[in-house]
């Protein structure tokens, strides 16, 4: 089994939709640290699990300096939902995504 990891930093804003009062309902931003883990039993014809550039384009290119609510549409842009969205965007080779929105606050999505 081959595994690759790509770490990205994304500066973006979001505004959570919650059913309780919270300051996170206000527009605010983070310097997100996103770590993507992908694996495959076999390498592609280029000798890769997935090209690091593709991960950067699909994730950094779509999220950096953006309002995450606009990118995710109807999905509430929590760190948990962002982690799953990123994994889904990258496809089945992506088995784990970590989304750190601030020091000490990290959400992880892992496929079974």
C-alpha positions in Angstrom: 0.0 0.0 0.0 1.3 3.4 -1.0 0.3 6.5 1.1 0.9 10.2 0.4 0.2 13.2 2.6 -0.3 16.8 1.5 -0.4 19.7 3.9 -2.0 23.0 2.7 -2.7 26.3 4.4 -5.8 28.1 3.3 -6.9 31.6 4.3 -10.7 31.8 4.1 -13.8 33.1 5.8 -17.0 31.3 6.9 -20.1 31.8 8.8 -21.8 28.9 10.7 -25.5 28.2 10.7 -26.3 27.1 14.2 -29.5 26.4 16.2 -28.0 28.1 19.3 -26.4 31.5 19.9 -22.7 31.5 19.1 -20.1 34.1 18.0 -19.3 31.6 15.1 -22.5 32.7 13.5 -20.8 36.0 12.7 -18.6 36.2 9.6 -15.0 35.4 10.5 -12.0 33.8 9.1 -9.2 31.3 9.8 -5.8 30.3 8.4 -6.9 26.7 8.0 -4.3 23.9 8.0 -5.6 21.1 5.9 -3.8 17.7 5.7 -4.9 15.3 3.0 -4.1 11.6 3.2 -4.5 9.4 0.1 -3.5 5.8 -0.6 -3.6 3.2 -3.3 -2.5 -0.4 -3.7 -1.0 0.5 -7.1 0.6 3.6 -8.5 -0.7 5.2 -11.7 1.2 5.3 -15.0 3.3 8.2 -13.6 4.3 6.3 -10.5 2.0 8.3 -8.2 -0.9 7.7 -5.8 -2.2 11.2 -6.8 -0.2 14.2 -8.0 0.3 16.7 -5.2 -0.4 19.4 -7.7 -3.9 18.0 -8.3 -4.6 18.1 -4.6 -3.4 21.7 -4.4 -5.5 22.8 -7.4 -8.7 21.0 -6.2 -8.5 22.2 -2.6 -6.3 25.2 -2.2 -7.4 26.6 -5.6 -11.0 26.4 -4.7 -10.9 27.5 -1.0 -8.0 30.0 -0.5 -9.1 33.6 -0.1 -12.7 32.6 -0.6 -15.9 32.6 1.6 -16.3 28.9 2.3 -20.1 29.2 2.5 -20.1 30.2 -1.2 -18.0 27.2 -2.2 -19.8 24.5 -0.1 -23.3 25.8 -1.0 -26.0 24.3 1.3 -23.5 22.5 3.5 -22.9 24.2 6.9 -19.2 25.0 6.7 -18.0 23.4 10.0 -14.5 21.9 10.1 -16.1 18.5 10.1 -18.2 19.1 7.0 -15.2 20.7 5.3 -13.1 17.6 5.9 -15.8 15.4 4.3 -16.3 17.7 1.4 -12.5 17.7 0.7 -12.4 13.9 0.8 -15.3 13.7 -1.6 -13.8 16.2 -3.9 -10.6 14.2 -4.1 -12.3 10.8 -4.6 -11.8 7.3 -3.2 -8.1 7.4 -2.9 -8.4 10.1 -0.2 -9.1 8.2 3.0 -8.5 10.8 5.6 -8.6 14.6 5.9 -7.7 16.8 8.9 -9.0 20.4 9.0 -7.4 22.6 11.7 -9.2 25.9 12.0 -7.1 27.2 14.9 -4.5 25.9 17.4 -6.2 23.1 19.3 -9.3 22.8 17.1 -9.0 20.0 14.5 -11.7 18.0 12.8 -10.9 14.7 11.1 -12.9 12.8 8.5 -11.9 9.1 7.7 -13.5 6.8 5.3 -14.3 3.3 6.6 
